Amino acid sequence: MSLHLTNGVGQRYDIIVTADQEDVATDFWMRAIPQVACSENDSTDNIRGIVHYGTSTGTPDTTGYSYTDACIDEDSSNLVPYLALDASDNTYSDEEGVTVTKNTDGFFRWYLNDSTMALDWESPVC
């Protein structure tokens, strides 16, 4: 069994893998093969993990997926939402006031509608 997903630099996907192949094997490689056409990576053949079924701790004997290196996105026809959400025809448009200030230390502070984010870095979730 082989599943592949083209994922460019900075892209994110949430995927669901159904673990129902125990009759095929109990250990599977999970690999990330960088698109060197888009970026540099010193460890192109060493980004991998093993998915085990049950109590197995074996090493898979499979080889990597053969692909053509290119700086491309996944074909959108391959992307199927787990929960399809239809966007409505309703639209919302509003102009927001954005400003930037620079303090005497040379740091910038962005404002949206005259409000800026100020965090307590000792407790950033409060």
C-alpha positions in Angstrom: 0.0 0.0 0.0 1.3 3.4 -0.9 -0.1 6.9 -0.2 1.6 10.1 -1.3 0.8 13.7 -0.9 2.7 16.5 -2.6 3.3 19.2 0.0 5.3 22.3 -0.8 7.4 24.5 1.5 5.1 26.2 4.0 2.0 24.2 3.0 -0.1 22.4 5.6 -2.6 19.5 5.2 -4.6 17.6 7.8 -5.0 14.0 6.7 -6.7 11.0 8.2 -5.0 7.7 7.7 -7.3 4.7 8.3 -5.2 2.0 9.9 -6.8 -1.1 8.4 -3.9 -2.9 6.6 -2.9 -5.4 9.3 -3.5 -8.2 6.9 -0.8 -6.7 4.6 1.8 -5.9 7.3 2.2 -4.7 10.8 4.9 -2.1 10.3 4.9 0.8 7.7 7.3 3.6 6.9 6.0 7.2 7.0 8.4 9.3 4.9 8.7 12.9 4.0 10.7 13.4 0.8 11.6 17.1 0.3 11.0 18.7 -3.1 14.6 19.8 -3.7 13.4 21.8 -6.7 11.8 24.1 -4.1 14.3 24.1 -1.3 17.5 22.7 0.1 17.6 19.9 2.7 20.8 18.2 4.0 18.8 15.1 5.1 16.6 14.3 2.1 16.6 10.5 2.7 16.3 10.6 6.5 12.9 12.2 7.2 10.9 9.2 8.3 9.1 7.4 11.1 7.5 4.0 11.5 3.8 3.3 12.1 3.2 0.0 14.0 0.1 -2.1 14.4 -0.5 -3.6 17.8 2.6 -4.5 19.8 4.9 -5.0 16.8 8.3 -3.2 16.9 9.6 -4.4 13.6 11.4 -2.4 10.9 9.5 -2.2 7.6 11.1 -3.6 4.5 9.5 -1.3 2.0 11.3 1.2 -0.2 10.5 4.9 -0.7 7.9 6.2 -3.1 9.4 7.0 -6.5 8.5 10.5 -7.6 9.5 13.2 -10.1 11.0 16.1 -8.3 9.2 19.3 -9.2 8.1 22.4 -7.3 4.4 21.7 -7.7 1.2 21.6 -5.6 -1.0 18.6 -4.9 -3.7 18.3 -7.6 -6.8 19.8 -6.0 -8.9 16.9 -7.5 -7.1 14.6 -5.0 -8.1 16.7 -2.0 -11.4 15.5 -0.5 -12.7 17.1 2.7 -13.6 14.8 5.5 -16.5 17.2 6.2 -17.6 19.2 3.2 -18.7 22.7 4.0 -20.5 24.7 1.4 -19.8 28.5 1.4 -22.8 30.6 1.2 -23.5 33.3 -1.3 -23.5 35.9 1.5 -20.5 38.2 1.5 -19.1 40.5 4.1 -17.0 43.5 3.4 -15.7 46.1 5.8 -12.7 48.4 5.8 -10.4 48.1 8.8 -8.1 50.9 9.9 -4.5 49.6 9.9 -1.6 51.7 11.2 2.0 51.1 12.1 4.1 53.0 14.6 7.9 52.8 15.4 9.1 53.4 18.9 12.4 55.0 19.9 14.1 51.5 20.1 13.2 51.0 16.4 10.5 48.4 17.0 7.3 48.4 15.1 3.8 48.0 16.5 0.8 47.2 14.3 -2.6 48.5 15.1 -6.0 47.2 13.7 -8.8 49.7 14.4 -6.7 51.6 16.9 -6.1 48.4 18.9 -2.8 46.4 19.2 -2.0 43.1 20.8 -0.1 43.4 24.0 0.9 40.1 25.6 2.2 39.2 29.0 5.1 37.1 27.8 5.4 35.4 31.2 1.8 34.1 30.8 1.0 34.4 27.1 -2.3 32.3 27.2 -4.0 34.7 29.7 
